[in-house]
């Protein structure tokens, strides 16, 4: 018979691996392909509210998965929980108030595409911290 505690631990660890790998990949992409990211978000902006809804669909499902299956409020795993809460909140805001998302998308330009490297570095660093936490645990 399997322990509920062990199942929960395995789920939380799986979520941490999912987030670490996602952050690493997305962060590297932001660093290596900033112009493509600028073009992507410009394309979403040109779609108006539909583009904002797509942005919400990028954040909300992952955030809800983390919120539902990773209720960890201490140590390094807390970062994963907070990211999940943030992504969920962003999704809710963009779904319910697309004008807020439109204002954010309006800030993107090809001239400033290099700015995508900054969140890219942050994602890679967060991934490294989560991976370190997994390795320690």
C-alpha positions, 0 to 999 in steps of 0.5 A: 500500500502506497503512502499518501505522504510519499505520493505527495512528495513525488508530485511536489518533486515532479512539479519542481522538475517540470518548472526547473526544466521549463525555466531553463529552456525558456530562459535560454531561449530568451537569451539566445533568441530575444528578437524572436520573442519580441516578434512573438509578443508583437504578433500577440499585441497585433491580435488585440484582446485575443493575443492577451488571452493567448498570453493568459493561456501561456501562464494560467494552466502552468500556474494552476498546476503548481498551485494545485499540486505544489503547496510548499511554503518553505525552503527553496521549493517555496520559489516554485509555489510563488512562481505558480501563484504569480502565473495564476494571478497573471492569467486571471488578470489577463483573462478578466482585464485584457486591457492590462495585458495590452498595456504590457504588450505595448511596451515590446518593440524590436528596438528593445528586443535585447531586453528579453535577455534580462528575464532570460537570465533570471529564469536560468538563475531561478532554474539553477536554484530549483535544480540545486534544491532538488539535488539537495533534497 
